[in-house]
Amino acid sequence: MNKVYAVITMDIIGSKKSKEVLNKFLIKNELINELNYYLNKDDLIDDFLKKQSIQSSVILKRKDLILTDITISRGDELQVVCKNIYEIPYILRCIRYYLRPLKIRVGVGIGGINTDLDEESSWNMNGEAFYNARQALEILSYDKEAKNKTHFVTGNCEHDLILNTMYILMDTIMDKWTDAKWNATFLYDEYKKYENAAIKLGVSPEAVRKSCKRANWSSIANSEKNIKKYLEIIDYNR
């Protein structure tokens, strides 16, 4: 049985118009001192993407979830190869967390890879997984609505229908998350206790609990678990 991979290819929605949104985000979150070299620069988006791609790659590689770093091409396109296809839900959410407030389209392709694995850059590789990811991203490009979106192409229409239906609902919920909801859900998922997440955020455990509840975190977490199980079935039957 041939090894099955997942390739995630992403692009920024309205990247040329996102500078003001990003500036406001950095100021609101008191990141001016840490990231002041970003502010009011023409290449603000490029610098931000490079820094956040490195940071999220470190997190995901530490967890042994990706084979390549998240790398950038054409200015606002990013790509990564996953180590196991059933880890896609967490990988997607982690990337969205570190790239916020930017809106991103995500194409996920599942299939084989024809070339040797290149840990430095996935852009030097090709195969079915890459073609499927590109096709998924192109399908999303026809929808001009500026919100986070995810689309799968697996080579099987039934699998695509199920995965894409679930992600339509999940993306709709997560697209409305505020910073407080993103931080609470991400850190609660990381540390598994409201108290531990609260210490990291400098808020009360009750504030973390309320933010998770308002974010419908239990629904997202259960959906991710079910998607992971479904992807394991796809991997097993390939």
Salt bridges, closest charged atoms under 4 A:
ASP11 OD1 - ARG105 NE 3.00
GLU20 OE2 - LYS24 NZ 3.37
ASP43 OD1 - LYS41 NZ 3.63
ASP47 OD2 - LYS41 NZ 2.87
ASP64 OD1 - LYS83 NZ 2.79
ASP69 OD1 - LYS61 NZ 3.25
GLU77 OE2 - ARG74 NH1 3.63
GLU77 OE1 - ARG134 NH2 2.87
GLU87 OE2 - LYS228 NZ 3.66
GLU128 OE1 - ARG238 NH2 3.19
ASP175 OD1 - LYS103 NZ 2.86
ASP179 OD1 - ARG100 NH1 3.14
ASP189 OD2 - ARG93 NH2 2.82
ASP189 OD1 - LYS192 NZ 3.12
GLU190 OE2 - LYS63 NZ 3.27
GLU206 OE2 - ARG209 NH2 2.60
GLU224 OE2 - ARG93 NE 2.75
